[in-house]
Amino acid sequence: MHATYPDVTEAEFRAQYQKNDRAQAHRVLRFVMGLSLPLLYIDFLLLGMGQSFVVLACLRSVAFVSAWWILRASQRRLASANLEQYLFYWAILVLSVQIISDFLSPLTYLGHFVIDVWICMVASIVLPIRAANLLGLVYAYWFAMTALCLTKIFPSFVHQATLFVVLILSTYTGQTVAAYLQKFRLKLLSAEFELQRKEITDPLTGLANRREFLRNMENELQRHKRLGKTMSVLMFDIEDLKQINMQFGAGTADMVLVEVSKRMQRATRNYDCLARFGTEEFVVLLPEAFAEVATKIAARAQYTIAAMPVAVSGREIKISTRVGVTTLQEGDNVENMLRRAEDDLKRVQNTLLDESETQNQSLVFA
């Protein structure tokens, strides 16, 4: 059975692989720069010191200088989008120079087709350019080589037909391998993102888990201290969740937890960090919230949770919560704030128990 993961966006894909693509672009640029001198020497052997050779020497020099400039610009933190654009234009220049060199070579010389076949195959694989742009570039080069194949003098028609087939197969092979690599990278990145999501997410409610909440809280705490701002933390506990599960059957508690998490998301602000902290505890990090604001949000969340019963298997279950509230104080750390929120939650629980016992005693005496 093959695992399936949510697809990543183009922006996520580019952001994840931009470092690898930049390194690949550097390797391609350096390789072609190193290949410029041997190719220029071959041009000299075929054309001699004539006007055609001078034109080719100038064009190859322009391609060499362009590669050198792109390398220098890339090392100065050139944006990835600009690097890809420059690399695309540079590839057009290099391939155009190679096409001109091939057409200027003698009609009986066929050695350049070895390089042409190789280019048709590897260009799609090694150039870190968007597939849409790269496809047009490779097909244009293949078309030029096919046209050149029809103008050259071959020993026989069989040699010409064989070269034509090899050009087609090399181009197809390059495109196929490039597509497979792209698909593999997408699947790998999708799986990686999904694993990261599962690592920081509670599988039942979809909220952040305890580890992710502690990490976010530590970051926010340092930021608020640096900016001299305050923040608050809410700790919620669902009342009688175990009794609900025992009374209404296995799985009921899970349904209640999912519904409570949805209602808490509606009651809190978009930039608040909501997480499942324990079996039946939720915590909310309230950035830049004073005690008064935290108390209002806590009350609103409690009202939203208790406003409507949760429907489970045709039955309605009334849900209520207790909440502890704490606000950032001088010298606080994550542990201190969470401890105070938990202590405040226990205080609320004890208060409710005392009130319940008082009511029971009143009924007995009555």
Secondary structure, DSSP 8 states (H G I E B T S, - for coil): ---------HHHHHHHHHHHHHHHHHHHHHHHHHHHHHHHHHHHHHH-SSHHHHHHHHHHHHHHHHHHHHHHHHHTT--HHHHHHHHHHHHHHHHHHHHHHHHHS-TT--THHHHHHHHHHHHHHH--S-HHHHHHHHHHHHHHHHHHHHHS--SSHHHHHHHHHHHHHHHHHHHHHHHHHHHHHHHHHHHHHHHHHHHHB-TTT-SB-HHHHHHHHHHHHHHHHHHT--EEEEEEEETTHHHHHHHH-TTHHHHHHHHHHHHHHHHS-TTSEEEE-SSSEEEEEEET--HHHHHHHHHHHHHHHHHS-EEETTEEE---EEEEEEE--TT--HHHHHHHHHHHHHHHHHHHHHHHHHHHHHHHH-
